[in-house]
């Protein structure tokens, strides 16, 4: 099993892109609000290879508001991604640098 971590941004952040010749099974996605006071929000997208991010097609979590100091877990569904497919986020609010108070961890297995 492998993991990838990132601080979420207000613009599209491709946290995981499956390399050529590989397939990954997503086992768990965690999103943590690291702020002790303010809520934050995010969209989660699974983007097929070669396609753009689309709020009407690729979004699987829409504007989920995460209260201060809380963690969201996406672990009840298994997603299999092929070469070039992406796990992407867009989050807010902006801390003034394009970054947010949200961090994400994606756990995956090569299949």
N, C-alpha and C positions, 0 to 999 in steps of 0.2 A: 504494500500500500504506500502511496505517496501523498504529499500535501503541498499546497501552494497557498501563500498568505499575501495579502495586500491591503493597503489603506485605500478605501474607496474614494472616487473623485466625482466631480459634478458633471464630467463628460464621460463618454464611453470608455470603460476600462475593461480590456480583455484580460481577465485574470488567468485564463487557461485556454490555450490553443493546442489542439491535438496535432502532433507532428506527422509528417508524411509516413505512410506505412504502418500507422498505429491505430488502435481503438482503445478508448478509455471508458470504464464504467464509473460514473460518479456515485460515490457511496454516501457522501454527506456534505452539506454546505452549512457553514455557521457564519452568521453576521452578528457582530458585537458592537453595541453603541458604547464607546469609551468615555462619553461625557457623563458626568455625575448629575447634571441638572437638566439639560435640554434634550428633547426628542430629536430624532433624525429620521430620514426616509430613504427608501431605495427601490429601484426596479431591478429585476433579475431577468436576463435573456439567455436563451440557448439559441445560438446562431449557426445554421448550416453553412458548410464550406462555400465560400464565394458569395454569400448573401450579405446584405447590409443589416444593421440593427434596425428593427421596425417595431414601433409600439403596437401595431395592429397584427403582427405576425409572429415575432420572436419572443415577445415578453411573456413570461410565465408567472412573475410576481409583479403586481402593479402598485406602486406608491405605498408600500408597506411602511407604516409609521412604527418606529422602534423606540419605545420610551427610554429615558436616560438609564444607563447602566444595565440594560437588558440585552439578551441574546436570542436571536431567531435561529431555529434549526430546521433545515430542509432535509429530512432523512427517511421519509415514508415512501418515496418513489425512487426507482433506480433509472438512471438515464444513461444510455450508451451513446457515445460520441465517436464519429469516424474522423479520419484525417482531415484537418482544416476546420473542423467544427470548433466553436468557441463558447465559453461561459463568460458572460459580460455583465457588468453592473453600471448603473448610473445612479448617483446618490445626491443627497443634500441634507442640510444646507451647506453653503460654501463657507469655509473658515477664513476666506479672504485670499487663498492661494490655489483654489481649485480643489483642495482636499476637503474631506469631511471627517467627522468624528467616528465614522464607521470603519471597521476592519472586517475582512472576510477571509475564511479558510475553506478551501475546497479539497476534499479527500477523494482520491480516485485510485482505481486499479487498472492496469493494462490487461486487456482481454484479447 
